[in-house]
Amino acid sequence: MPTELEILGEHLVYPGHPIAIAWLIIQNFPGIKAASNSQKDGGTTSPAAVRSQEIPGAGGNVYAGLDFLHHLKLGVPFEEAVEEANRVWKCYTSYYKDDRRDKGQVQADRCIPLIATKKGWWQE
């Protein structure tokens, strides 16, 4: 599996913009079904993308990345899904007093056109 450095060219800006995380998921799983496959891991049941060591970021942000991809699978227009993911990012980073919100948004903005070319991925 490719690493975040190989995919993004840098480390994921923590806690991880849902769109950047979605791009990492796309690069590490054959489709939405595989990424979402829930299994019991210790005392909890969680999707493969959340359990994966190849998908960095806070757990809630990885779930948000999966939500972004599931919205696309359900037919939410791409731009609307992007707007929602950006809204989630702003909410999740509202309390940080450094520049990670802006850096994470730049990282996500670089992933948007890449994700747009993979439309069949979430339709498996």
Secondary structure, 3 states (H helix, E strand, C coil): CCCHHHHHCCCCCCCCCHHHHHHHHHHHCCCHHHHHCEEEECCEEEEHHHHCCCCCCCHHHHHHHHHHHHHHHCCCCHHHHHHHHHHHHHHHCCCCCCCHHHHHHHHHHHHHHHHHCCHHHHHC
